[in-house]
């Protein structure tokens, strides 16, 4: 499999702070790789190096086969970058912003206008094309920002926490756009602190912590790697919660966690066969359940296990 992005041993320091301490990263062509990590983990620094905005102290990286230090101009011709905040001019209209970027990319006036019309239609912004961007909603602003990063038809797109600060509806709009881009063959490197976002969009996930890669793989692989499965039971009658708790304790060897409000009981298990055993035990006891499931750890639980910190949906304030 060919890789659109490949980085080996990237090191970057800001004074006494080592933002990256030997990062390896690979992104296959036509895939989405999600980069997770707490604030200061080095996600944005890695993106800036790959986008030729920073130079590493050590290591090397290529995008589309071109070295980001030796051939930055060629790399820039291949990439689009959308940061945490909208980079378009809010006093210009959607059309004017896209035409301006097209002209800066040396498109003819006619080609720039045609590309603007195409992108505005693709991002469902045609009706707002003549309005100043400052009148757009949060979701519309992120879409016009994404459109701006695509004027030059980049093969590789860097999305650095693209949905920070958006409400769930606007976030879903951006997700839909990313899915369409990937379906059309784009390669995406996505940094995010929204774990659901990575779960929804990424083909694989790389976890950063303290400037290093601490884990990578598909979401389900990471979930299996950090722990076993969890058995969940919600009896139809709250009167049966004690009996179900005793059965779960006998089968798993640990006291289940109880939610007295919802009646949900959960317990870690290492053997998935326990699910069928539990069903038989509940049937023998005449107990029915509204919910009965065996699940992998959530990505939130994986993140906490790998980094020792909960996920934070806040933008990175520092350079790292």
N, C-alpha and C positions, 0 to 999 in steps of 0.2 A: 504494500500500500504506500503510495506517495504521500508526502507530508507538505502541507502548505506552510507550516511554521515548524521550525526546529530550533531549540535552544539548548545549549550545553554549558553547564558550569558558570552561569551568569552571576557576577558579583558586582554590587553597587554600594558605595558608601557615601554618606552625607556627614562629613566630620567624623565624630566618634560613633555614629549610628551606622550599622551595617544593614542596609535595607534588603539586600539580596545576598545570600551567603552560599552561592553555588547551586543555582536553580537549573534543573533540566525540565524541558517542556516540549511536547510534540502535539501538533494538531493536524490530523489527516485532512486531505482535501475533501470539501463538500460536507464536513461535519461541524458540529457545535461542541466545543470543549468549554466547560464551565470552570472558572477559577474561584474557589471559595477561600475565605480566611478572615480572621478578625481584623479590626482596625490596626494599621501599621504592620500587617503581615507581609507587605511587599507586592501586592497585586497590581496597584496602579504603577509602581515603579517598573515592573516587568512589562506592562503594556507600553509605557513610554519608551523603553529601550527598543522593543519590537517595532514601534512606530517611528523610530529614528529620532525621537525627541531628546533622548539621553544616550550617553555612551557608557558602556559597562567598564569597570576597572579590570575585569577578567572574564574569560569565557567568550563564547561567540554565538551568534544566532543568524538564521537565514529565514527570509520570507519569500516564498515562491522561488527558492533556490538562490536568491541574492543575499549577500552578506549585509546586515543592517548598518555596519560601520564602514565597510569598503564601498558599498554601492547604495548609499541612502536615496539617491535620486530615483533609481530603478525601483527600489522598495516602495517609495512614496507613490509612484505611478500605479502600484498594484493594490494599495490599501485604502480603506476608509476608516475614519475614527470618530466615534461618538462618545463624548465624555459624560460626566455626571450632570452637567448643566448645559442648557441650550446654548449653542454657539452662533446662532443666526442673529441678524439685526432685527430687533423687535419693531423698529419704526418702518421697516420695509414690509411689503406684502410677501406672501408665500412665493408668488411667481418671481418677484424682483430678487428675492434672496437666491433662488435657484439659478436664475439667469446670471446673476452676478458671479456666482461660484463657477458656472459654466464658462464664463468669459475669462475668469482667472485661470481656468484650466486650459485656456487657449482654444476653446470651441468657438466656431463662428457665431455671430449673433443669431442666425437662423437655427443652427444646431442647438445652441443654448436654450432658445425658446422652446424648441421641439422637445428637448430632454426635460425641461421644466414641466411642460404639459403632461408628458408621459408619467413622470414621477408623482405629480399631484393627483393624477387619476389612480395610479397604483396605490397610493397611500390614502385614498378617499378624502382628498382635500380640495377637490375641484371647486366645490361651492364656496370655499373660503379663500380661493386663490388670490383674489384682489384685495383681501382684507389685510390690515397690518397684523403682523405676528403677535403683537402685544394684546390683541383681542382674542387670541386663541385660548382654548382650554389647556390644562396641563397635558392631557393625552395628545391633543393636536400639536402642541409645541414639540413633544418628543418625536412625533411622526415627521414633522417638517425637519427636525434635526437629523433624523435618520435619512430622510430623503436627500438632505444636503450632503451627507457623507457618501451618497451613492451616485452623485452626478457624473463622476468620472468612471462609472462602471467598475468598481474595484472587485478584484477576485477574492480579497481577504478583508473582512470587516472586524474591527476591534470595537466591542461594546463595553465601555467601562462604567459599570453600574448604571445602565441606561434607564432604569425605572425608579431610581431614588426619588422619594417624595411624591410619587404618584399614588392616587387612590386605586383600589382593586380593579375598577372598571377600566381606567386608563392603562393600568399595567397589562390587562388582558389584551387591549388594543395593540400595544407594542409587541406582546408575545405573538400575536397573529401575524404581524408584519415580519418578525424574525423567521417564523415558520415558512412564510412564503419565500423569503430570500433564500433559505436553505434548500427549499424545494426547487428553486431555480438554479441551484448549483453553487451558491456562495459558501465560503468557509467562514466560520464565526468563532472568535475568541471572546467569551463573555465573562467578565468579572462581576460578581454579585454577592450581596450579603443576604438576599432573599433566598432561603433554601428551597422554597417551593418553585422559584424561578429556575434554579438549576435542575430540579427534579423534572420540571415540565419541558425544558428546552434542550438540555445538554445530552449529547450522546455519551460523553464521559466527563468525569469531574476530577480536577486536580486541587488538592487542599494545601494552601500555604499556611505556615505559621513561623513567626520569627525569621522571615526571609528564606525559609527552606520549604521544599515540597515534603510534606509528611505523609501523603497518601495520594494515590490516583487509581482510577478505574471507573467502571460503570456504577451508577447509583446503587444498583442491587448488589454489586460486588463489595462496595464499601460497607453497605449495611450488613452483609454477612460477615465481613472481616472483623467488625468491632464487637460482635456479640451474637448470641443466639436469637431465638424467636420469642415472641410474647403471645401468650394465650389470653384471650379476652372473652369474658362471659357476662352477659346481662340477663339474669333470670326474669321471666315474665312477671313474677310476683316478688315484691320486695321482701315478703315474708320468708322467701327461700334463700335470701342472701347468705345467712349464716351456714345453712346446709351446703350451699355451693362453695362457700369459702373453705369448709372442712374438706370437701372432696378435692378441691384444687390443692390444698396443702398436702393431702395424702399423696396425690399423684406427682407433684413437683418437688416436694420436700421443703418448700418455703411458704411463708405466710403470704397470701395474695394481697395486693394493694386494693383497698376498697374505696369507692366513691359513694358515699352515703346518699348524695343527692340524686345521682343517676342510676345507682344500683350496679355500676360496672365494676367487675373484679378483673384484675390483671395479674399474671404471674409469668416469670421467665421460664422457658423450657428449652431443653437441648435436644429432645427427641420429638419430632413432629408426629410420631405414632400416638403420642398422648392425646391428641385431639380426638381420635376415634375411640380411645378408651374413655375419655371424658363423656362423650356422647352416650356410650353404653351406661356409664355410671348415673348420669342424669336421668336416662330413660328408666333404669331400674328403680330410681328414687321417685319417679313420677314427677320430675321437675322439667318444665319447659323453659326455653330461653328465647328471648327476642333477638339476642345478638350472641353469636358464637364464632370466633375467628382466631386464626393463627397468623400473625403478621411479623414481618421483619422490623428491625428498629427504624424509626423515622430518620430522615436526613438530619433533623435537628439533634437527635440523640447521637448520630454519627459525628456531627460537628463537635458536640460537647466532649465526646470521648476522645477525639483526635487532638483537639486544641486546648481542652480544659476550660473553655469559655463558651457561653451561650452565643448564638448568632445575634448580631446586632444589625438592625436595619437603619443604620446611620451612615452618611457619606464619610469617607476618609478625610480628615482635616489636614493631615501632614503630607509631606512629599512621598512618604513610604506607604 
